[in-house]
Amino acid sequence: MGSSGWAVVILTLVLSNAIPIFVDSKGLSEITASFLKYAKEKDVFDWIVGVRRKIHENPELGYEEFETSKLIRSELDKMGIPYKYPVAVTGVVGFIGTGRPPFVAIRADMDALAMQEMVEWEHKSKNPGKMHACGHDGHVAMLLGAAKILQEHQELLQKRVTPGCSGFGFVDAELWALLFSPVEYGTVLLVFQPAEEGGGGAMKMIDAGVLENVEAIFGLHVYHDLPLGEVATKPGPMLAGSGFFEAVISGKGGHAAIPQHSIDPILAASNVIVSLQHLVSREADPLEAQVVTVAKFQGGGAFNVIPDSVTIGGTFRAFSKESFMQLRQRIEEVIVGQATVQRCNATVDFLVKEKPFFPATINDEGLHEHFLKVAGDMLGIRNIKEMPPMMGSEDFAFYQEVIPGYFFFLGMKRETNEKPASVHSPYFKINEDSLPYGSALHASLATAYLLDHQSRTTLLSGNHHDEL
């Protein structure tokens, strides 16, 4: 039999596991431990903290993150990491590895909230009315920390494959070297995303082609009420889909002492609000979580004048797309119908251009097992908590509608009796000791994914279908 014939035999044996493949890379436990140790080194830790504080001092709202983006690009330049910019206005996408498949992504959101910071400290927001009250400054710093870890350990993104036997004497040495030459692991995408806070930044990143050829994506969020060194997550639905609505209910204004000459939009709006609560209590399946909340009511400015119109607004949440769209339909029907009963007119706007509907955040089952393995090795399985489904929402879900994705919460609560402020509070603070954990988890999840999911066909043939 010629060399080409033996090549077919060997390839068949390898693909059928008759010849085991061994990768001369570090074990997963050693990788995760070394990543966390590196992230905790004083100079690395101080650098991550410094990046976070710079971003915190200069918070920027969605699609306005120009200085944040500039800082990110500067740090990537210093590390020698190539990137694409601009992506979705202010977004940045960095690349570490071979520039070839498989591709795996790790993501951080960049935008701040329109609120005044009430925490008095050296690095308080310098932009009045803007604050990083949801931890996105920390998310960016952790992703840059992960970039530094990966860049310092690039050898882990390459491997040499050798057969699990001493070889066959009847196979030509050049053929043997060809079959088992060094093989590259792949590429990690660093996704710095704008406008998570209602702006649909993830959608714009997807439209810009960020997920093309990407196999999986990971994301995290700091969590104020989870102890430092712990993470919380679950497979399947974890965060609800969400939407917003605003309605203008118009009547006829007049003097409050002669209401018979007016058409009262305040009374109509009050009936609307009560009726909207029946959508969950009387129309939704009691075993399925849904929320309709009216959080905005504006109308009138005097004690004795019935206004011409009232504006109400709120949010609605559900886990299934069917329930979500049913709520949307019924919200409009109830508002228009109840306004009509009170002789008023109503217009309803779901604000999809400014605040697009967010789908539910649904964690991939396969990636859940991957996460348990990686986080369990780094933190210990006892420090992985199951997160009950929450009615909050996250635009990371847009990525999960396109490719398998996984989202988790990172603990940062100190061992004190002080109850920490929650996200979206003007008193929100990040425990900066959590930053190395997020960086190391990002880097470990991506590296382990490439180690575990390199396809045998790509590995043996070297026929890569695409490059960056």
C-alpha positions in Angstrom: 0.0 0.0 0.0 1.4 3.5 -0.9 1.7 6.4 1.3 -1.6 7.9 0.2 -3.3 4.7 1.1 -1.8 4.7 4.6 -2.8 8.3 5.0 -6.5 7.3 4.5 -6.1 4.5 7.0 -4.5 6.7 9.6 -7.1 9.5 9.2 -9.9 7.0 9.5 -8.4 5.5 12.7 -7.9 9.0 14.2 -11.4 10.2 13.4 -12.9 7.0 14.9 -10.7 7.4 18.0 -8.8 4.1 17.3 -5.7 6.3 17.6 -6.2 8.7 20.5 -5.2 12.3 20.1 -3.3 14.0 22.9 -2.8 17.7 23.1 0.4 19.0 24.7 -1.4 21.9 26.5 -1.8 22.5 30.2 -4.7 21.0 32.0 -7.8 23.1 32.4 -7.3 23.4 36.2 -3.8 24.7 35.7 -4.9 27.2 33.1 -7.7 28.7 35.2 -5.5 28.9 38.2 -2.7 30.5 36.4 -5.1 33.0 34.7 -6.6 34.0 38.1 -3.2 34.2 39.7 -1.9 36.5 36.9 -5.0 38.7 37.1 -4.4 39.2 40.9 -0.7 40.1 40.5 -0.4 43.6 41.9 0.7 45.4 38.7 -2.0 43.7 36.6 -4.7 44.3 39.3 -3.7 47.9 39.7 -3.9 48.4 35.9 -7.4 46.9 35.7 -8.6 49.0 38.6 -7.0 52.1 37.0 -8.8 51.5 33.7 -12.1 51.1 35.5 -11.6 54.3 37.5 -10.8 56.3 34.4 -14.0 55.1 32.7 -16.0 55.7 35.9 -14.9 59.3 36.0 -16.1 59.9 32.5 -19.5 58.1 32.0 -21.1 58.3 28.6 -24.6 57.4 27.5 -25.5 54.9 24.7 -23.8 55.6 21.3 -21.9 58.5 22.9 -19.1 56.4 24.3 -16.4 58.1 22.3 -13.9 58.7 25.1 -14.5 55.2 26.5 -13.9 53.7 23.0 -10.8 55.8 22.7 -9.4 54.5 26.0 -10.2 50.9 24.9 -8.4 51.3 21.6 -5.4 52.9 23.4 -5.0 50.0 25.7 -5.4 47.5 22.9 -2.7 49.3 20.9 -0.4 49.1 23.9 -0.9 45.4 24.1 -0.4 45.0 20.3 -4.0 43.6 19.8 -5.6 44.4 16.4 -9.2 45.6 16.3 -12.0 47.0 14.2 -13.4 50.4 14.8 -16.0 52.0 14.6 -18.5 49.2 14.9 -22.1 50.2 15.6 -21.0 53.9 16.1 -18.7 53.5 19.1 -18.1 49.8 19.4 -14.7 48.1 19.2 -14.0 44.5 18.3 -10.5 43.1 19.1 -8.9 39.9 17.9 -6.5 37.6 19.7 -5.2 34.3 18.2 -4.8 33.0 14.7 -7.4 35.1 12.8 -8.9 31.7 11.8 -11.8 29.5 13.0 -13.0 28.5 15.4 -14.1 31.9 16.6 -15.4 32.5 20.2 -16.4 35.9 21.6 -16.4 37.5 25.0 -18.4 40.7 25.4 -18.6 43.8 27.6 -21.1 46.7 27.5 -19.8 50.3 27.7 -22.6 52.8 28.3 -23.6 54.6 31.5 -27.0 55.8 32.9 -28.6 59.2 33.0 -28.5 59.7 36.7 -26.5 61.8 39.2 -23.9 59.9 41.2 -24.4 60.2 45.0 -21.3 58.3 46.1 -18.6 60.7 47.4 -15.2 59.4 46.5 -12.0 60.4 44.6 -13.2 59.0 41.3 -16.8 60.2 41.3 -18.4 61.0 37.9 -17.2 64.2 36.4 -20.1 64.4 34.0 -23.2 65.9 35.7 -26.3 63.7 35.3 -24.4 60.7 34.1 -23.1 57.7 36.2 -21.9 54.2 35.7 -24.6 52.8 38.0 -24.8 49.4 36.4 -21.2 48.3 36.5 -20.4 48.7 32.8 -17.1 50.5 33.7 -16.1 47.3 35.5 -17.3 45.1 32.6 -15.0 47.0 30.2 -12.1 46.8 32.6 -12.5 43.1 33.1 -12.7 42.5 29.3 -9.5 44.4 28.8 -8.0 42.4 31.7 -9.0 39.2 29.9 -7.3 40.6 26.8 -4.1 41.1 28.7 -4.3 37.6 30.1 -4.8 36.1 26.7 -2.1 38.2 25.1 0.4 37.1 27.7 -0.6 33.4 27.3 -0.9 33.2 23.5 0.9 29.9 23.4 -2.3 28.4 24.7 -4.1 29.3 21.5 -1.8 26.9 19.6 -1.1 23.2 20.1 0.9 20.4 18.6 -1.0 17.2 18.0 0.8 13.9 18.3 -0.5 10.4 17.9 -1.1 8.3 20.9 1.4 5.6 19.8 5.0 5.4 18.7 4.1 5.6 15.0 4.1 3.2 12.1 7.4 2.2 10.6 5.8 1.7 7.2 4.6 5.3 6.9 6.9 7.8 5.3 8.3 10.3 7.8 7.3 13.3 5.7 3.7 12.1 5.6 3.7 11.6 9.3 4.9 15.1 9.8 2.3 16.4 7.4 -0.6 14.7 9.2 0.5 15.7 12.7 2.0 19.2 12.2 1.2 22.0 14.6 -2.4 23.1 14.5 -3.8 26.5 15.6 -6.6 26.7 18.0 -8.5 29.7 16.8 -9.5 33.3 17.6 -11.0 35.1 20.5 -13.1 38.2 19.7 -13.2 41.0 22.3 -16.6 42.6 21.8 -16.9 46.1 23.4 -20.5 47.0 22.8 -22.3 50.4 23.1 -25.8 51.2 24.2 -26.9 48.2 26.3 -29.2 50.3 28.4 -32.2 50.3 26.1 -30.5 51.3 23.0 -30.2 47.9 21.4 -26.5 48.1 20.9 -26.2 44.3 20.6 -28.6 44.5 17.6 -26.4 47.0 15.8 -23.3 45.0 16.5 -25.0 41.9 14.9 -26.1 44.0 11.9 -22.4 45.1 11.6 -21.4 41.4 11.2 -19.7 40.9 14.5 -21.1 37.4 14.9 -20.2 36.1 11.4 -18.5 32.7 11.8 -18.5 33.0 15.6 -19.5 29.7 17.3 -20.3 31.0 20.8 -20.3 34.1 22.9 -20.0 34.7 26.7 -21.0 37.7 28.8 -21.2 38.6 32.5 -22.7 41.2 34.8 -21.6 42.2 38.3 -24.1 41.4 41.0 -24.3 43.4 44.2 -25.9 40.8 46.5 -23.7 37.8 45.6 -20.5 37.2 47.7 -17.1 37.9 46.2 -15.6 34.7 44.6 -19.0 33.3 43.7 -21.0 33.3 40.4 -24.7 32.7 39.7 -26.3 31.4 36.6 -28.6 28.7 35.2 -29.3 26.9 31.9 -32.3 27.9 29.8 -34.4 31.1 30.4 -32.7 33.4 33.0 -33.8 37.0 32.2 -37.1 38.1 30.7 -37.8 39.7 27.4 -38.8 43.3 27.8 -40.5 46.2 26.0 -41.7 49.7 26.8 -44.8 51.6 26.0 -46.0 55.2 26.2 -49.6 56.4 25.7 -51.2 59.8 25.3 -54.8 59.9 26.4 -56.6 63.0 25.2 -59.9 64.5 26.4 -61.1 68.0 26.9 -59.7 70.3 29.6 -61.7 72.6 31.8 -62.3 73.9 35.3 -62.3 71.3 38.0 -65.4 72.7 39.5 -67.5 72.1 36.4 -66.3 68.6 35.2 -69.5 68.1 33.2 -68.1 70.5 30.6 -64.9 68.6 30.3 -63.8 65.1 29.2 -61.4 64.0 32.0 -58.3 62.2 30.7 -57.0 61.7 34.2 -60.0 59.5 35.1 -59.6 57.7 31.8 -55.9 57.1 32.5 -56.7 55.8 36.0 -59.1 53.3 34.5 -56.5 52.3 32.0 -53.9 51.6 34.7 -56.3 49.4 36.7 -57.3 47.5 33.7 -53.7 46.9 32.6 -53.1 45.0 35.9 -55.8 42.5 34.9 -53.7 41.3 31.9 -51.4 39.4 34.3 -53.9 38.6 37.1 -56.7 37.4 34.8 -55.3 36.6 31.3 -51.9 35.2 31.9 -51.1 31.6 32.9 -50.5 31.7 36.7 -47.5 29.4 36.2 -45.8 31.7 33.7 -44.1 34.9 35.0 -45.2 38.1 33.3 -45.1 41.8 34.4 -47.0 44.9 33.3 -45.9 48.0 35.2 -47.1 51.6 34.7 -44.2 53.7 36.0 -44.9 57.1 34.4 -48.0 59.3 34.8 -47.8 62.9 33.7 -50.8 65.2 33.4 -51.9 68.6 34.6 -50.1 71.3 36.6 -52.8 73.0 38.6 -55.1 71.9 41.5 -58.3 73.2 39.9 -57.7 72.5 36.1 -58.6 69.3 34.3 -55.9 68.9 31.6 -56.4 68.3 27.9 -54.3 65.1 28.0 -52.4 62.7 30.1 -49.2 60.7 29.3 -48.6 57.3 30.9 -45.8 54.9 30.2 -44.3 51.7 31.5 -42.7 48.3 30.8 -43.9 44.8 30.1 -41.9 41.5 30.6 -42.3 37.9 29.7 -40.1 34.8 29.1 -41.7 33.4 26.0 -42.0 35.3 22.7 -45.7 34.2 22.4 -46.6 35.7 25.8 -44.6 38.8 25.1 -46.4 39.5 21.8 -49.8 38.7 23.4 -49.0 41.3 26.1 -48.1 43.9 23.5 -51.3 43.4 21.6 -53.5 43.5 24.7 -51.8 46.6 26.2 -52.7 48.6 23.1 -56.2 47.2 23.0 -56.9 47.9 26.7 -55.5 51.5 26.5 -57.5 52.4 23.4 -60.6 50.6 24.6 -60.7 52.0 28.1 -60.0 55.5 26.8 -62.9 55.2 24.5 -65.2 54.1 27.4 -64.4 57.4 29.0 -65.0 59.4 25.8 -61.3 60.0 25.3 -58.9 59.2 22.4 -55.6 57.3 22.9 -52.4 56.7 20.9 -49.9 54.1 21.9 -46.2 54.1 21.1 -44.0 51.1 21.8 -40.8 53.1 21.3 -39.2 50.4 19.2 -36.7 52.8 17.6 -35.5 54.3 20.8 -35.9 51.2 23.0 -36.2 48.1 20.9 -37.8 45.0 22.4 -35.3 42.8 24.2 -35.8 39.0 23.8 -35.4 36.7 26.8 -31.9 35.8 27.9 -31.7 32.0 27.4 -28.5 30.2 28.2 -27.4 27.4 26.0 -27.5 24.0 27.7 -24.2 22.8 26.2 -22.4 26.0 27.2 -23.8 25.6 30.7 -21.8 22.4 31.1 -18.8 24.2 29.7 -19.3 27.0 32.2 -19.6 24.6 35.2 -16.4 22.9 34.2 -14.4 26.1 33.8 -15.8 28.1 36.7 -15.8 25.0 38.9 -12.1 24.5 38.3 -11.4 28.1 39.1 -13.7 28.9 42.0 -14.8 25.5 43.2 -18.2 24.0 42.4 -19.7 25.1 45.7 -19.2 28.7 44.6 -21.4 28.3 41.6 -25.0 29.2 42.6 -28.2 28.6 40.7 -29.8 31.9 39.7 -33.6 31.8 39.8 -35.2 33.4 36.7 -35.4 37.2 37.0 -37.7 39.7 35.3 -34.8 42.0 34.5 -33.6 42.0 30.9 -30.3 42.2 29.0 -29.6 42.9 25.4 -27.0 40.1 25.4 -30.1 38.1 24.5 -29.9 39.4 20.9 -26.6 37.5 20.5 -28.2 34.3 21.8 -30.9 34.5 19.2 -28.2 34.2 16.5 -25.6 31.8 18.1 -25.2 29.8 21.3 -24.5 32.2 24.1 -24.0 32.1 27.9 -24.5 34.8 30.5 -23.7 34.8 34.2 -23.5 37.0 37.3 -20.3 37.7 39.1 -20.3 38.2 42.8 -18.7 41.2 44.5 -20.4 41.5 47.9 -17.9 42.1 50.8 -18.1 40.2 54.1 -19.7 43.1 56.0 -23.1 43.8 57.5 -23.5 46.7 55.1 -26.3 46.1 52.5 -24.9 47.1 49.2 -26.8 49.3 46.8 -28.3 47.6 43.8 -27.6 48.5 40.2 -29.3 51.6 38.8 -29.0 53.2 42.2 -27.1 56.5 42.6 -25.3 54.9 45.5 -24.1 51.8 43.5 -20.5 50.9 44.1 -18.3 48.1 42.6 -16.1 46.0 44.8 -12.9 46.2 42.7 -11.6 43.0 44.2 -14.1 41.3 41.9 -12.3 42.5 38.7 -9.6 39.8 38.5 -12.3 37.1 38.8 -14.2 38.5 35.9 -11.1 38.9 33.7 -9.8 35.4 34.5 -13.3 33.8 33.9 -13.6 35.6 30.5 -10.1 34.4 29.4 -10.6 30.9 30.8 -14.1 30.4 29.2 -12.7 31.5 25.8 -9.5 29.5 26.0 -11.2 26.3 27.2 -13.8 26.6 24.5 -11.1 26.7 21.8 -9.3 23.8 23.4 -12.5 21.7 23.6 -14.3 22.6 20.4 -11.7 22.5 17.7 -13.3 20.3 15.1 -11.3 17.2 14.0 -11.9 17.8 10.4 -10.4 21.3 10.6 -7.6 20.0 12.9 -6.5 17.2 10.5 -7.2 18.8 7.1 -6.1 22.4 7.8 -8.8 23.6 5.4 -10.1 26.7 7.1 -13.2 28.1 5.5 -12.7 31.7 6.5 -10.3 34.2 8.0 -10.7 37.6 9.6 
